Amino acid sequence: MKISLFILLLVGIVSFSCSKKVVPQGAETAVLTPKDSTNSETQNLRRTRYLDSIHQQKWSHFYAKYSVHYADSKRSFNFKLSIKSAKDSATTALISLANIPIFNSLITKDSIVYLNKKDRCCGRFPIQAINKLLGVGITLENLEELFLGLPLGYEEVKDLPEQEVNMQDSCRFTYKNERITNVYVILLSSPALLSENIQLQEKNSLEVQYLEWKKYGSLFVPSQLTLKIISPSETFTVHFTLDKHELDIPQEISLQIPDNYAPCN
């Protein structure tokens, strides 16, 4: 079985396994709908400091299970996703369809190592090759940012000239140079992103909409989000619903390749 584009996208973004839906005890839920805010001084403080403060939030490990819906122009299906991550080090991803694990993967800063459990084979893709194939740059840090609701790629653009547009209930920040445009939208009445968009000159873009959040201690984690990767020839849409989440509990991050697995074709 050859590794198709949509499988590479999913392996490069997440992992999944069959799980019963669990709502963590003590987790607060916030649905991102516009609300009036009467304290203009507080609004201004959030506008000027929000992106920096949310990007600098502290975490070390996370573990999560998701119910996921995937769609492109040719197919649409549901699956389960389970991920384990150690900050700036590695992430494991297990993909299952109809309760059957089909892919397991280890994502590091420079590569994706994967197991095709259905065909009992394995392979390795450099991150640069994945980015070239998808037309959108994706790094290990970006995956961490995506699932923790942190501003995608903010470290690379925060020193660029900033354009700020204040709206009634939200504020949009735009960072732009000759090659890339990053747009972040925040809801002024809630410490969380509404959406973010990364646009490239080649008319490729990555869009994220954060629909619902849960609070773990001082950190908000997205519990409903939709990701789109758009190119001139195709649009991939992946919707994630959080089933279970653990934060700052050390996880074992490893991938063992069985001796009888051959290289995937």
Stockholm file with secondary structure:
# STOCKHOLM 1.0

chainA/1-265         MKISLFILLLVGIVSFSCSKKVVPQGAETAVLTPKDSTNSETQNLRRTRYLDSIHQQKWSHFYAKYSVHYADSKRSFNFKLSIKSAKDSATTALISLANIPIFNSLITKDSIVYLNKKDRCCGRFPIQAINKLLGVGITLENLEELFLGLPLGYEEVKDLPEQEVNMQDSCRFTYKNERITNVYVILLSSPALLSENIQLQEKNSLEVQYLEWKKYGSLFVPSQLTLKIISPSETFTVHFTLDKHELDIPQEISLQIPDNYAPCN
#=GR chainA/1-265 SS CCCCHHHHHHHHHCCBCCCCCCCCTTCEEEECCCCCCCCHHHHHHHHHHHHHHHHTCCCCEEEEEEEEEEECSSCEEEEEEEEEEETTTEEEEEEEETTEEEEEEEECSSEEEEEETTTTEEEEEEHHHHHHHHSSCCCHHHHHHHHHTCCTTHHHHTTSCEEEEECSSEEEEEEECSSEEEEEEEETTSSSEEEEEEEETTSCEEEEEEEEEEEETTEEEEEEEEEEEECSSCEEEEEEEEEEEEESCCCCCCCCCCTTCEECC
#=GC SS_cons         CCCCHHHHHHHHHCCBCCCCCCCCTTCEEEECCCCCCCCHHHHHHHHHHHHHHHHTCCCCEEEEEEEEEEECSSCEEEEEEEEEEETTTEEEEEEEETTEEEEEEEECSSEEEEEETTTTEEEEEEHHHHHHHHSSCCCHHHHHHHHHTCCTTHHHHTTSCEEEEECSSEEEEEEECSSEEEEEEEETTSSSEEEEEEEETTSCEEEEEEEEEEEETTEEEEEEEEEEEECSSCEEEEEEEEEEEEESCCCCCCCCCCTTCEECC
//
